[in-house]
Amino acid sequence: SASQVGATSLFPGIGAMANAMDEAGLLNSMTVEQLKITCSRLQRSTQDVQMLLHEYQAEQVLLRREHDRLHQRIEKVMAQAEQKDKHTENHGIIWSVMSEVDKKLEVSQLFKAKEER
């Protein structure tokens, strides 16, 4: 039938299942009402699978965007680390240590100011 052809083109497994049922003589032994119920179930299953597919595709788009953002962030951090390495090479290890100590002092001053409030 036309509806069976439409369903089988979207989901080839449904056509195989219908053919297997037909070969087993199951479809011939079903009443019209049973066939309608079976068809309705198959249509609902098809709709559920289509909905899941759309959700999956939307999630895939979001995950790809997040992947791209993380990749860009990693590149940025790597570039910053490279710049820091060049800075360390140019000014020596003592300047690097002093810079780290200075940062820690700034942080500790922030905590002191917060405690005083």
JOWOSUL-V951211 format. One record per helix or strand of 2 or more residues. SS is the DSSP state (a for helix, b for strand). FROM is the first residue (numbers start at 1). TO is the last residue. If there is no record, write none. Layout:
# JOWOSUL-V951211
ss=SS from=FROM to=TO
ss=SS from=FROM to=TO
This chain:
# JOWOSUL-V951211
ss=a from=2 to=10
ss=a from=12 to=23
ss=a from=26 to=29
ss=a from=32 to=116
